[in-house]
Amino acid sequence: MMRLYLFAEGQTEQTFADNLLKLYLAQHSVFMDKIILIAHARKKGHVHRGGGRKYEPMKDDILRFLKQEKGSKVFFTTMIDLYAIAPDFPGLAEAESLRQNPVQRVEFLEQRFAEDISDPRFIPYIQLHEYEAYLFADPTCFEYLDAHCTKEIEALNAIANQYETPELINDGQQTAPSKRIIAKFPDYGKAKSAFGPQLAELIGLEVIRSRCPHFNTWLSRLESLNHS
């Protein structure tokens, strides 16, 4: 039996992990022990969580949990966005030369993250480019928000079809996946942390995996922890 800690960027990822990943990984004898909002500050001994816009508090928090859990059968992973990643993130300046190849860029940053944490039990995962990319795996899920939104869904499908994978939908301030969704479905922006996981559940993990290879690689690694 393997145990897993997951550090989530926000409540959307936290709920997604709790509702979808936890049950799925348990079928592979990998038990998600704790789903923790990522730290963004520490003041007067109190850890402030959610957002992940500063690297050092995030790193310190992960290291603290690593020290508390010494066992070889406990692992640690992350769900943080490449979009608006912390400016002091390790390797970020070097990775700028890879901006035209987002997959190489995110893999390079994950490697630098792993090197900086320096513990073989740590499995970094950075979302390309943010959580909402998963929802482009099947935009018909947005019928859940509005049953009469054929044109809006067609527009999101047209965006998805421009890319080899939804994970390549870019990280511009107005063109990131969440921005494109909110432009068509303003209600999504008012309750992202609730709607995001519900819509992903409607799509299903298998469809998301089939359309999002970087996500699939990470999940495949997690599910195989009990066999490594």
N, C-alpha and C positions, 0 to 999 in steps of 0.2 A: 504493500500500500504506500502510495506517494501522496504527500501533502503539498499544497500549492498556495502561496500568497500572491495576490494580484494587486498591483498599485494602479488605480484608475485615474485618468485625468479629471473626470467629472462624474456627475450623477448618472448621465446617460450611459457611459461605459460601465459604471458600477452596477446599474440595473440590468444591462445587457449580459454582463458576466453572471449575475445572480440568476437570471431567468433562463438563459440559454446555455452558457458554457458550463456552469456548475453541474447540471444534470448530465450533460453530454460527457464530460470528462469522468464523472463518477462511473459511467459504464466501462471506462478503461482503467478503473482502479486508481484514478488520480483525483484526489479529493480537495476541492478548493476550500481551504481552511478559512481564509480571510480575504475579503475584498475591501481594500483600503483606499480612500481618496488620497491622491498624491499630496504631499506637503508643499506649500509654497512660501511658508514663513514660520519662524519660531521666535516668539516674543515672550519674555518673562517666564520661560519654561513651558509655554503653551504652544502646541503645534497647530498652525492654521492650515486647513486642507482644501483641496479643489483648485483647479486651474493650471497648476504646474508651469507657471511662467518664469520661475526662477529655479536654476539648476541646483545650486548648493543645498537649499533646504530639502529638495527632493533626494539628493544623494545622501545627505546626512540621515534622513529618515530610513531609507533603504538599508544603509549600513547598520543602523541601530537594530532593525529587525533581524538582519543577518547575524549579528552578534548574539541576539537573544536565542536564536534557533541554531544550534550547532550541528544538528543531525544531518546525515547524508541523504535522508529520504524526505527532505523538505526542500522545495524549490521556490523561486521568486521570479515573477515576471511583471511586465508593465503593459498598459494600454494608454499611450500618450500620442498626441497628434504631431505630425510633421508640420502641419499648418500652424504658424505663429509659435514655433518651438522656442524655448527659452534662449535668449541671445547669448548666454554664457555656456550653452551646451557644448560638451567636448567635441572638437572636430568640426564645428559648424562653419568656421571660416574656410577651412580646407575643403569642405564638402561643396562650397560654392561653385567650384570648377565642374561639379557633376550635376549642376542644376538642370541641364538638358536631358539628363538620364535619371529621372526620379527614383527608379528602383535601385540603381547603383548608389545613389546619394543616400537613401534611407538605410541601405545595408551597411554602408560605410559608417554612418552615425550610430547604428546599433553596435557595430564592432567597437567603436571608440567608447561607447557607453559601457559595454561589457569589460573593456580593458580598464576603464576608470573605476568601476565597482570592484573588479578583480576577485571574483568568487565564482567557481565553476557551477554553482547552483543558481546563478543569476542568468535569466534568459530575457534579454531586452526585446521589446516589440514596440515599434513606432508605426502608427497608422498612416497609411498613404491615402490621402493627405490629412483626412480626418474621418471620424466615425461615419458621417453621412454618406461616404462613398458606398458603404454596404447597401444603402437603400436604393442606389441606382442599379443594383443587381436585378431588381424587378420593380420598376416604378408603379406597376398596377397596385402595389400595396397601398398607395395613397387614396384609393377608393374608400379606405377605412375612414379617412378624414372628410371626404366629400364624394358621395356616390355619383354626382353629376359633374365630374371634373375631367371629362374625356380629353378636352383640348390641353389641359394642364399636364395630364399624364403623357399625352403624345409629345409635348414639348420636352419633358424630362427624358422620355425614350429617345428622342432625337439627339439630345445631349449625350446620353449613354452610348449611342451608336457611333458617335464620333471618335470613341476611344476604344482601344483594344481591351481595356479593363476599366471599370469605374474608379479603380485606385489611381488612374492617371489623370482624372479630372483635377485641374490644377489648383494652386494655392493662392490665387489672386484674391485681393480683399473683397471683390464683388463676384468672383467666379469660382470660389471654393464650393464644394458640394453643398454645404449647408446654406450658403448665400443663394445658390441657384434654386434650392428647394423653397426657401422662404419667399423668394420672388414670386413663386407660383402658388404657394400655400402659406400665407402669412400666419395662420394659426399654428403651424409647426414651430415657428420661432417663439411662440408664447409658452409652449410646454414641451420643449425638446426632450427633457429628461424623462418625460412620460411617454410621448409619442415615439421617440427614437427606438427604444427597445420593443414596443408593441408592434411597430411596423417590421422590424427585423424578425420578430417571431412569426409574423404572417408570411414573410418570404421564406424563412427556414434556413438553418445553418448550411445544409447541403448546397442550396442554390447560391448562397453568399460565397461559399468556398469555391464553387465552380467558376465564379466570375471574378473573384479577388485572390489571385495567386499568392500575394505577399501574406495576406491573412491566412490562407490555406497552409502555407509553409510553417507559420508559427503554430497554428492549431495542431498540425501533424506532429510537430516536435513535442507539444505538450501531451498529446494523447499517447505518445510512445515512451513517456518517462518511466513507466512501470516496466518497460521491456529493455531499457538501456543498461 
